[in-house]
Amino acid sequence: MNNATDRANINRLKRISGQVQGVARMVEEGRYCIDILNQMQAIRSALARVESEVLKGHAACCVAEAIASGDEAEQRAKFDELIDLMERQRR
């Protein structure tokens, strides 16, 4: 990834961390369950956006390098990593 993307992802993750801490406070305070669940959905959505950016970076850098290298073993390894990731997400 590049520095601008890394910084943006770090900022997003810091915001997510703050949101998680906020949800913990909401639970401690006995806030309304639907409000808590709405915040948790927002956190999942924000994490999914970061995950998508990291995946794009992986494809643009690591996978592209494996393809450009012409090394079939490296290409297969990167492909297998992506397949494993997708299979874990379905569980």
C-alpha positions in Angstrom: 0.0 0.0 0.0 1.0 3.6 -0.2 1.5 6.1 2.6 -1.7 8.0 1.9 -3.8 4.9 1.9 -2.1 3.6 5.0 -2.7 6.9 6.8 -6.4 6.9 5.8 -6.8 3.3 7.0 -5.1 4.1 10.3 -7.4 7.1 10.8 -10.4 4.9 10.0 -9.2 2.3 12.5 -8.7 4.9 15.2 -12.3 6.1 14.6 -13.5 2.5 14.8 -11.6 2.1 18.1 -13.4 5.1 19.5 -16.7 3.8 18.3 -16.1 0.5 20.0 -15.2 2.3 23.3 -18.4 4.3 22.9 -20.5 1.1 22.5 -18.8 -0.3 25.7 -19.9 2.9 27.5 -23.4 2.5 26.1 -23.6 -1.0 27.4 -22.3 0.0 30.8 -24.9 2.8 31.0 -27.7 0.4 30.1 -28.6 2.3 26.9 -31.4 1.2 24.6 -30.5 -2.1 22.9 -31.5 -0.8 19.4 -29.2 2.2 19.8 -26.3 -0.2 20.7 -27.1 -2.5 17.8 -27.2 0.5 15.4 -23.7 1.5 16.6 -22.4 -2.0 16.2 -23.7 -2.1 12.6 -21.9 1.2 11.9 -18.7 -0.4 13.3 -19.0 -3.5 11.1 -19.6 -1.3 8.1 -16.6 0.8 8.8 -14.4 -2.3 9.3 -15.7 -3.6 6.0 -14.6 -0.4 4.3 -11.1 -0.7 5.7 -11.0 -4.4 4.8 -11.9 -3.5 1.2 -9.1 -0.9 1.0 -6.5 -3.4 2.4 -7.7 -6.0 -0.1 -7.5 -3.5 -3.0 -3.9 -2.7 -1.8 -3.0 -6.4 -1.7 -4.3 -6.9 -5.2 -2.6 -3.8 -6.6 0.7 -4.6 -4.9 1.3 -8.2 -3.9 -0.8 -10.0 -6.4 0.3 -7.7 -9.3 3.9 -8.3 -8.4 3.4 -12.1 -8.4 1.8 -11.8 -11.8 4.5 -9.6 -13.2 7.2 -11.9 -11.8 6.1 -14.8 -14.0 6.7 -17.2 -11.1 3.9 -19.6 -11.3 4.4 -20.9 -7.7 4.2 -17.3 -6.4 1.1 -16.6 -8.5 -0.5 -19.8 -7.1 0.4 -18.8 -3.6 -1.2 -15.4 -3.9 -4.3 -16.9 -5.5 -4.6 -19.5 -2.7 -4.3 -16.8 -0.1 -7.2 -15.0 -1.6 -9.3 -18.2 -1.8 -8.5 -19.1 1.8 -9.6 -15.6 2.9 -12.9 -15.8 1.0 -13.6 -19.3 2.5 -12.9 -18.0 6.0 -15.3 -15.1 5.5 -18.1 -17.5 4.6 -17.8 -19.4 7.9 
